[in-house]
């Protein structure tokens, strides 16, 4: 389809956006076809649109910005899925732990971890939306807003205006804060919970 790779979504999260990668810039590409009987390849050339006065540097600037946004969305959705998996494990483990003096701190730490993962997840994605009209009742969260900008930036005329660049800078700063929170949960909080669970003779969670 002359596009870069499509992006993964988040399971059971409806986002009214396109997940397709951006269109490739003019140039020479290798086209590969694979079947059960073998594979073949050839060269193909994507020509610049003859009616658009677009320079090679315009295309590269556009490609770099789109690639950066797509990489960030991939990073976001990967982290959301990873922390959702951790959340489910912690919730299931807490249900199996019998309340006692020996397990009180493990339960307390686990419940706090569940609360904080849910809080982060709610900032990242809107899980209440299930269809088109739901976005009127349940506001979009961060990844949907980022994908909206990405979709609006994609164009057959690869020029990125100042408003888009400014908005991207704002969202990138916001993502750095959210990513830092996510990494803290993954790198520190879960390890602390596992250590306390292990000390109490309770199995750890994997992630």
N, C-alpha and C positions, 0 to 999 in steps of 0.2 A: 504493500500500500504506500510505498515511498515515505514511510514514517519510521521514527525511532521506536524502540520497544515500548509497549503499553505498560502502564503502572499497575501494581497490585492494589486492590482495595482492602477494606477491613471487613472480616466476616460479620454479617448481620448489621452492618452500618450502611444506611442509604445516604449517598451524597449525590446531589444533582449536578454532576460534572462529567466531563469527558476524561477518561483515563488513557486516551491515546497519546503516544509520544508525538513530538512535533515533527513537522515535515522536514525532510532532508534538504540540505542546501545543494545548489548546482555542483556537479562534479562527476567523476567516474567511479562507478561502484561495481563490485563483483556480485553477480546474481547466481545463487546456487539453488538447484532443485534436487531433492532426494526422493527416491522411491524404493520399493522393495527390490527392484532390479538393479539399483545402483544410483549413482549421483552424477550430476553434470553441472558445469559452471560456465559462465560467459561474462563479458563486460557489458555494462550499460551506462549510458551517459544521461544525466539529468541536466537539461539545458536551462539557462536563466529565462525568465518570462520576458519576451521581447518588448512588451509595453511598459515594463517597470524599470526605471532608472535606479537600479540598486547595485551598489558596489560590493566587491568581495568582502571588504571590511565590515560593511553593514550586515552581510550574511553571517560572518563569524561572530560579530557582537551578539546578534540575535541568537545564534546557535549556542553560544556560551551561556547566555542568560537563561534560555529555555532548559538547557542541560542541567544547570545549577538548580533550577526550581524542581525539575523532575527528580534529581538525585535527593533533594531534601524531602519531597513527598514520599519517596521510597523509604527514606530513613525514618520518617514520622510513622508511616503505617507499619513498618517492621517493628518499631518500638512499641506501638499500641498493641500489636498482636502478641509480642513477647510478654508484656506486662499483664495482658489479659490471661495468658496461660498461667503465669505466676499467681495471679489473683484466684483463679479457679482452684489451683493446687492448695493454696493457703486456706481458702474457705472450706474445702473438703477435709483438710487435715484438722482444722479446728473443731469440726463436727465430731471427729473421732477421739479427741482428747478428753479424757475424763477430768472433771474439775477436782482439784486437790490442792493442798498447800504446795506441793512440789511442782505443779503445772500452772499455778496462778500467774506467774510472770510470763510464761510462754504464751498463755492465752491472751494476756493483756497486750503483749508486744504484737501478737498475730492480729488481734482486732484493730490495733492502731495502724498496722501495715495495710490491712484491707481497706480501712477508711482512707488512707493517704493515696493508695493506688486508684481507688474509685474517684477521688477528687481530681487527680491528674487526668484520668481517662475522660472525665466529664468536661475538662477544659479542652481536651484534644478532639473528641468526636461527639456527635449528637446521636445517641442510640435510640431515641424515641421516634425519630422520623422513619417511616416505613414506605412512604409514597410521595408523589409530587406535592400534593397540597399540604403535607405535614410541615413543610418548612415555614408555612405561615403561622403555625402554632408553636413550633419548637425551633428556637433560633439556631442557626448554624454555629458550629464551633470552629476551632482553629484550622484543622486540616481542610475543611470545606472552604473557608475563607481564602486559604492559600491556593487551593485548586482553582477557585474562581479567578484569582489574579492570573494564574498560569494559563487558564483557558482564554481569558480576555487578551493576553499578550500574544497568543498564537495567531498568526496571520499569514496570508499569502504575500503580503508586503512586509518583509522582515525589518521593520524599524521600530525601536522601542523608545517611547516618549519619556519625558522627564517625570510625569506623574506616575507612570508605572515603576520607574526606577526608585522613586521616593517611597512608594508604597511597599515595594519589595524590601527595601532597607528596613522599614518599620517592622514588617512581618518576620524578616530574618532575625532581627534583634529579639522579637518575642519568642521565636523558635529556640534561640540560644538559651533563654531562661527556662522554657518548658523542657528542652532536652537535658539541661542540667538537673532539673528535678527528676526526670526519668532515669538518668544515669545514677543519681544518688540512690533512688529506690533499687535499681538493679545491682549496683556495685557495692552498696554499703548496707542498706536496710535489710535486704533479703539475707545477706551473709550474716548479719547480726542475729536475725531470727533463726537461721539454721544453726548457728553456734549455740544459742540458748536452748533450742530444741534438742540438739545433740547432747548437751550437758545434762538435760533432764531425761535422757534415755528415750527420746522420741525421734523418729526418722526425719531426715531432712527432705527438702523439696529440691527438685532439679530445675534448671533453667538455662 
